[in-house]
Amino acid sequence: MVAARAFHNDPFFEHLDPKGVRRARALALFWRSEIACLGDGARVLGARDPDGRVVGVSVWLPPGQYPLPAMAQVRQILGAGRAMALRPKAMVEGLRYLLAIDKAHPKEELWYLLLLAVDPSVQRGGIGARLQEEGLASADNEGLDCYLETQKTENLVYYRRFGYDVAEELRPVEGGPPLWTMRRPCKAATL
């Protein structure tokens, strides 16, 4: 799964499970479960290489789709639990991050970029930019801001290219990596 490959060297997931093989299995379970819980309101976009292999995915939640309904959140927690079953401490720390994300999430309507993942073998080729186009355009057409979280320092520069700025730096777990929230103001055309 492309999200598992893209997040394999992510500081947050490395913190939760430093063992590479186990982390790879957990990430596949986690992202499969996460995406399956989103329901019909999510906009999931994919990119394929010439051979048909999925090399990128984005998941946008339009206004009114976050937070997810209670049953979807329960399914997410159960999926994360399966992914981290061998690491109880990781489950607790992961839950702290999720709670921090929920607390920091803006309450007003906006477009939420829940996931942007590009296979490491094809990163820096414009796939991530293309996977953002539809969500950014929809937000601008509706006069709404965009929002995301990232825990990778390099992503701060990347997302700034698209108009995002850091809104907040969170440290949900002592000794764990920071988590940044980022916001992109609406770029609606002015007359």
C-alpha positions as CSV (number, residue, x, y, z in Angstrom):
1,M,0.0,0.0,0.0
2,V,1.4,3.4,-1.0
3,A,0.6,5.1,2.3
4,A,2.5,2.5,4.2
5,R,5.5,3.0,2.0
6,A,5.3,6.8,2.1
7,F,5.0,6.9,5.9
8,H,7.6,4.1,6.7
9,N,10.3,6.7,7.6
10,D,8.0,9.2,9.2
11,P,9.3,10.4,12.6
12,F,5.9,9.7,14.3
13,F,5.6,6.2,13.1
14,E,9.3,5.5,13.7
15,H,8.8,6.7,17.3
16,L,5.8,4.4,17.7
17,D,7.6,1.4,16.4
18,P,11.4,1.5,15.7
19,K,11.4,-2.0,14.2
20,G,11.1,-1.6,10.4
21,V,9.4,-4.9,9.4
22,R,6.8,-4.7,12.2
23,R,6.3,-1.0,11.4
24,A,5.7,-1.8,7.7
25,R,3.0,-4.3,8.7
26,A,1.4,-2.0,11.2
27,L,1.3,0.9,8.7
28,A,-0.4,-1.2,6.1
29,L,-3.1,-2.3,8.6
30,F,-3.4,1.3,10.0
31,W,-3.9,3.1,6.6
32,R,-6.2,0.4,5.2
33,S,-8.4,0.7,8.3
34,E,-8.2,4.5,8.3
35,I,-9.3,4.9,4.7
36,A,-12.0,2.2,5.0
37,C,-13.7,4.1,7.9
38,L,-14.1,7.4,6.0
39,G,-17.4,6.7,4.3
40,D,-18.9,8.3,1.2
41,G,-18.1,11.9,2.0
42,A,-14.4,11.6,1.6
43,R,-12.7,12.3,-1.7
44,V,-10.0,9.7,-2.3
45,L,-7.8,10.4,-5.3
46,G,-5.1,8.1,-6.6
47,A,-2.3,8.3,-9.1
48,R,-0.9,5.4,-11.1
49,D,2.3,4.8,-12.9
50,P,2.3,3.6,-16.6
51,D,2.2,0.0,-15.4
52,G,-1.0,0.7,-13.4
53,R,0.7,0.6,-10.0
54,V,-0.7,3.0,-7.4
55,V,2.0,5.5,-6.6
56,G,0.1,8.2,-4.8
57,V,-3.1,8.9,-2.9
58,S,-4.8,11.9,-1.3
59,V,-7.8,11.9,1.0
60,W,-9.7,15.1,1.4
61,L,-12.6,15.6,3.8
62,P,-14.9,18.3,2.6
63,P,-16.6,20.7,5.0
64,G,-18.9,19.0,7.5
65,Q,-17.1,15.6,7.2
66,Y,-14.9,16.0,10.3
67,P,-15.2,14.7,12.9
68,L,-16.3,11.4,11.5
69,P,-19.4,9.8,12.9
70,A,-19.0,8.0,16.2
71,M,-19.1,4.5,14.7
72,A,-16.5,5.4,12.1
73,Q,-14.3,6.7,15.0
74,V,-14.7,3.4,16.8
75,R,-13.7,1.5,13.7
76,Q,-10.7,3.7,13.4
77,I,-9.6,3.0,16.9
78,L,-10.1,-0.7,16.5
79,G,-8.0,-0.6,13.3
80,A,-5.3,1.3,15.0
81,G,-5.5,-1.2,17.9
82,R,-4.9,-4.1,15.5
83,A,-2.0,-2.3,13.9
84,M,-0.3,-1.6,17.2
85,A,-1.4,-4.7,19.2
86,L,2.2,-5.8,19.7
87,R,3.1,-2.4,21.1
88,P,0.7,-1.3,23.9
89,K,2.8,1.8,24.7
90,A,2.6,2.8,21.0
91,M,-1.2,2.5,21.2
92,V,-1.3,4.9,24.2
93,E,1.0,7.4,22.5
94,G,-0.8,7.2,19.2
95,L,-4.0,7.9,21.0
96,R,-2.5,11.0,22.5
97,Y,-1.5,12.2,19.1
98,L,-5.1,11.6,17.8
99,L,-6.6,13.5,20.7
100,A,-4.2,16.4,20.1
101,I,-5.2,16.4,16.4
102,D,-8.9,16.4,17.3
103,K,-8.4,19.2,19.9
104,A,-6.4,21.4,17.5
105,H,-8.7,20.8,14.5
106,P,-10.5,24.1,13.5
107,K,-14.2,24.1,14.2
108,E,-15.3,26.2,11.2
109,E,-16.0,24.7,7.8
110,L,-12.9,24.0,5.7
111,W,-11.3,21.4,3.5
112,Y,-9.2,18.9,5.4
113,L,-6.3,17.2,3.7
114,L,-6.3,14.0,5.8
115,L,-3.7,12.2,3.8
116,L,-1.2,12.9,1.0
117,A,1.1,10.0,0.3
118,V,3.4,9.4,-2.7
119,D,5.6,6.3,-3.1
120,P,9.2,7.3,-2.1
121,S,10.4,5.9,-5.5
122,V,8.6,8.6,-7.4
123,Q,8.5,11.5,-4.9
124,R,9.5,15.0,-6.2
125,G,7.9,14.3,-9.6
126,G,4.7,16.4,-9.2
127,I,2.4,13.6,-8.1
128,G,1.7,15.2,-4.7
129,A,0.9,18.6,-6.4
130,R,-1.6,16.9,-8.8
131,L,-3.2,15.0,-6.0
132,Q,-3.9,18.3,-4.2
133,E,-5.3,20.2,-7.2
134,E,-8.9,19.1,-6.9
135,G,-9.2,19.8,-3.2
136,L,-7.5,23.1,-3.4
137,A,-9.7,24.2,-6.3
138,S,-12.8,23.1,-4.5
139,A,-11.9,25.0,-1.4
140,D,-11.1,28.1,-3.4
141,N,-14.3,27.8,-5.3
142,E,-16.3,27.6,-2.1
143,G,-14.3,30.4,-0.4
144,L,-12.9,28.1,2.3
145,D,-9.5,27.5,3.8
146,C,-7.6,24.2,3.8
147,Y,-6.1,22.4,6.8
148,L,-3.7,19.5,7.4
149,E,-1.3,18.1,10.0
150,T,2.2,16.9,9.4
151,Q,4.9,15.5,11.7
152,K,7.7,15.7,9.2
153,T,9.9,18.8,9.2
154,E,10.6,18.6,5.4
155,N,6.9,18.8,4.7
156,L,6.7,22.3,6.2
157,V,8.6,23.7,3.2
158,Y,6.7,21.5,0.8
159,Y,3.3,22.6,1.9
160,R,4.3,26.3,2.1
161,R,4.7,26.0,-1.7
162,F,0.9,25.6,-1.9
163,G,0.1,28.5,0.5
164,Y,0.0,26.7,3.8
165,D,1.4,28.2,6.9
166,V,2.1,26.6,10.3
167,A,-0.8,27.3,12.6
168,E,0.5,25.4,15.7
169,E,3.2,23.1,16.9
170,L,2.0,20.3,19.2
171,R,4.0,18.0,21.4
172,P,1.5,15.4,22.5
173,V,4.0,12.9,23.9
174,E,7.1,13.7,25.9
175,G,10.1,12.6,23.8
176,G,8.0,12.1,20.7
177,P,8.3,14.1,17.5
178,P,6.4,17.4,17.1
179,L,3.1,17.6,15.1
180,W,2.4,20.7,13.1
181,T,-1.0,21.9,12.1
182,M,-1.0,23.9,8.8
183,R,-3.6,26.1,7.3
184,R,-4.0,27.5,3.8
185,P,-6.2,30.6,3.4
186,C,-8.7,30.6,0.6
187,K,-7.2,31.8,-2.7
188,A,-10.6,32.8,-4.2
189,A,-10.3,35.1,-7.1
190,T,-11.1,38.7,-6.3
191,L,-13.0,40.9,-8.7
